[in-house]
C-alpha cells in the first residue's frame, strides 16, 4: 500500500493541472476577498461608518470566510483530479498493467482514495493559511485587534481544516465513483461537475418553477441530501461561535451534516471498490 501511495503521489506531483487549479483557487478567492472589502467600504458610507461586511474579513472570522468562499472551487478542483486519477487508468490502459504486477484492485483504488484525502487536506490547509494572511492584512489596514487568543484561533482553524478536508474528500470520492463506473475521465468530470451545477443552478431554478405547486415541499426535503448543502453546513458548524456573521440559508444542523459527510464518502468509496472488483477491466 505504501508503494502504491508513493506512486500515486508521484503522478499527482508531476501533473501541472492540480497545482495550477490550486493557484486559481487562491487567486479567485483572494480577488473575491478584496472585492468584499471594497464593498464594505462603500456600504459604510451610508451607515455612518458601520462596516456590515468588514468583520467577516478580519481575524479570526477571515479563517472561516476564506474556507467558505473557496468551497465551490475546491470541490471543482478535487473532482477533476479524482476523475482524471481513476479514469486515466482505463483510457490509457494502465490498469491492466498495474494489476499484472499484483497490487490488487482494492489496494490500487484505496491508494487513490487515501491520496485524495491527503490532497483534500492540503487544499484545506492552504485555505486557512491564506485566510490568516488576508485577515492579518485587513486587520493592519483597519487597525483591528482580535480578542481571540492564539490557542482558540488554532483550535478553530483545525476544526475548519477537518470540515474542509471531509467535505472536499466527499466530492472527490463521488467523482472517483463516476470515473470508475464509466471508465472514463471525461465522464467522471462531466458527472461530478454536472451534479455541482445542478446543485448551484438547476435546484434553485426548479424551486422557483415549483413554487406554486405541491411539489415544493418535496424539493425542500432534497436539500438534506445534497453534498454542497451539507458541506456548507458542516463548515459553518465547525467555525467557533462568533466567527460566522451571515445567517444560514439551510436548516441542516451541524451533527446531521457531520453524519452525512461520514456516511456519503464511505458509500461512494464502497461502491467504487465494488465496481472495480466485480467488473472485467481487461476489455
Secondary structure, DSSP 8 states (H G I E B T S, - for coil): -HHHHHHHHHHHHH-HHHHHHHHHHHHHHHHHHHHHHHHHHHHHHTTTT--TTGGGGSTTHHHHHHHHHTHHHHHHHHHHHHHHHHHHHHHSSHHHHHHHTT--HHHHHHHHHHHHHHHHHHHHHHHHHHHHHHHHHHHHHHT----S-HHHHHHHHHHHHHHHHHHHHHHHHHHHHHHHHHT-HHHHHHHHHHHHHIIIIIHHHHHHHTTTSTTHHHHHHHGGG-HHHHHHHHHHHHS-TTS--S--S----HHHHHHHHHHHHHHHHHHHHHHHHHS----
